Amino acid sequence: MRKSAKILLLVVFVAAEASIAVAQSSGGSGGGDDRLICRRTPETGSLVKAKRECFTKAQWDRIAESQRIGANRMIQELTTKQSGE
């Protein structure tokens, strides 16, 4: 159960990082491709429900980078805590 709590914390952290990246990137892209790319994201706890999210390619790239950084940071924190115990 303790491991599942850590995984849940990781998911929440990554989602928060993605939200921050989207908020920061909505200011303007400076003349790039402004077409929206829409993706269906499954809702947590449901096999059927999904929400549609639409962002530009640059925004999707920033979201992916932010999620990667957040996940790496969380993994590093968890492994550091476990090795120090």
WOVEN-V559943 format. One record per helix or strand of 2 or more residues. SS is the DSSP state (@ for helix, = for strand). FROM is the first residue (numbers start at 1). LEN is the number of residues. If there is no record, write none. Layout:
ss:SS from:FROM len:LEN
ss:SS from:FROM len:LEN
This chain:
ss:@ from:2 len:24
ss:= from:37 len:6
ss:= from:50 len:6
ss:@ from:57 len:28
